[in-house]
């Protein structure tokens, strides 16, 4: 009899963990959207409304605002990092995969600029974010560039750090001037990597 009760009770914690995981994913997505549009000082109740949950639920997951900011940034980085190999496997060519991944990277930079106030603060909680950003994304950029160069689609010798840094620089000021569209220039940058075809 105890054995039956134990076996009946085992699945419940797994379901609760799965529900909690889904709620956290929903919360992080909502927070990222709010931070990108309103900055990291946006009211927590605005994030709660966007996520469709109570303010208390947010504080149970993330006791402080800095905890939430760090979690959002990590979540965005992980999504971008994990997308690289998937795009490389599914795209028609390595260059197409690189281009699509750069689009995701630019999306991340938009969110990152929304978090700039936190990243520039003196809080020790935010200090490791830049290193984490590079540790996760440089290997993905390297993989995509190497694949495109190996397929003879781009010139070899492009340094991943320079590419990511250059894209980041092109994104600066995108939200201050409606006349400036960094994605168009980034597309031109990527086209500049292409190996010239036969004449």
N, C-alpha and C positions, 0 to 999 in steps of 0.2 A: 504493500500500500504506500509507504513513504516513497518507494522508487517511482511509482506512477505519478505521485504528486510532484516529485522533483523533475521528472521528465516533462510534465505539463507546464511547469513554471519556467523552464529554460528559454523558450522562444521569446517570452515577454521582454526581458532586458534588451534583446537584439532589436526588437521592434521599436522600443523606446529610444535606443541609440540611433537607429535609422531616422526616426522622426526628428530627433534633436539635431542630427546632421543636416537634414533637409531644411529645418528652420534656420540653422546657422548660415547655410548657403544663401537662403533667401534674404536673411538679414544683411549679410556682407554685400550682396548685390545691390540691395536698396541703399545701404550706406555709401557705397562707391558712387552711385548715381547722384545722391544728395550732395556728397562732398565735392564731386566734380562741378556741380552747378552752383552750389551755395557756399562752398568752403567747409573746412573742418570745424568751424564754430557754429554750424547749423544746429538748431535745437534738436535734441534727441527725440522729442515727440514728432518732429518732421520725419525722421528716419523710421520711427515706429509706425507712423501712418503709412509710409511708403511700403513698408514690409508687411503691413497688416497684422501687427502684433502690439502688445502692450509695452509701455516704457519699462516696466519692471522686468519683462523678459529680456530686454536688451542688457539691463544692468546685471542680470543673473549670468549672462554669457560673458559680458565685458564690464567689470566693475568700474573702470575709468574710461574717459574719452580716449586717452592715449592707447589703452588696450585695444579699443575698437579701431583706431587709426592704423595701428601696426597690423592688426589682423586683416583689414581691408587691403592694405598694400601687399602683404604677403599673398593673399588670395589672388589678387590681380597678377602678380608676378608668376605665380604657379600656373594660372590659366594660360598665360602667354608662353611660358616655358614648355608646357605639355603640348601645346598646339603645334610646335615646330616639327617634331617627328611625324605627327599625324598628317600634317599638310604635305610633308615630303613624300609620304607613302601614297597619298590620295591625289595629288596634283598631277596635271598632264606633263609637267617638266619641273626640274629643280628650280629654275628661275621663277616659274609661276608660284611655286611654294614659297620662295624667298619673298616675292612681292606680296603675297597674301599675309605672310607672317609679319612683314614690316607694317602692313595696315593695322594688325593687332598691336604691334609695338607702339605705334602712334596713338592708338586708343589708350594704351597704358600710360603714355606720357601725358595725355590730357588729364587722366585721373591723377597722375603724379603731380601735375601742376596744381590741381585742386588741393593736393595735400602739401603743397610747398610750405605753407605757414608752419605746419607741424614739423616738416623735415628741417626747417631752418631754426627750430627752437633749440633751447639749451637742454632739453630733457634727454637724459641718458637713454630713455626708452627708444628714441628714434635714431640713435647713433649708428646701430648696425645695419640700418635699412639700405644704405647705398652699397655697402659691401655685398649684402644679400642679393640686391638687384643685379650686380655684375656677376656674382658667382653663379646665378641661375640662368642668366640670359646670354652671357658671352659664349658658353659652350653651344647653345642652340644656334646662335648666329654663325659660329664657326662651322657647324655641321651643314647648315644651309649654303653658306658660301663655298665650302669645299665641294659640295655636291654639284652646285651650278658650275664651278670651275672645272670639275671632273667631267661634266657633260659638255664642256667647251662652249658654254652659254655666256660666261663672263670671263673677263681677264682674271688671271690668277694674281695672287699677291695682295688682295684687298684685306686689310686688317679689321677684324670684327669690332674691336674697340673704337677705331676711327669711324667706322660706319655708324655704330650706335650713337657715338658722341655727335657726329655730324647731323644725324636725324634729330637728336635732341636739341641741338642748336637751332635747327630750322623750325622747330616747334615753339621756340621761345617767342612770346608775345602774340600767340595766335588768338588769345582771348581778349586782347587789348585793342585790336584793330580789325573791324569786320571786312576790310578790304584785303586782308592777308589770308591766303589759303595755303598752309604749309604742305598739304598733301600733293598739290600740283608740282611744287619744287622737289618734293621727295621722289615723285615718279620720275622727274627728269634726272635726279641723282642716280636712281636705279638704272635708268636707260643708259646713263653714262658708263655704267659698269659692263654693259654688253660688249661682247667681242664682235668686232666688225665682220660682216659677212663677206663672201668673195665678191670681188668687183668684176 
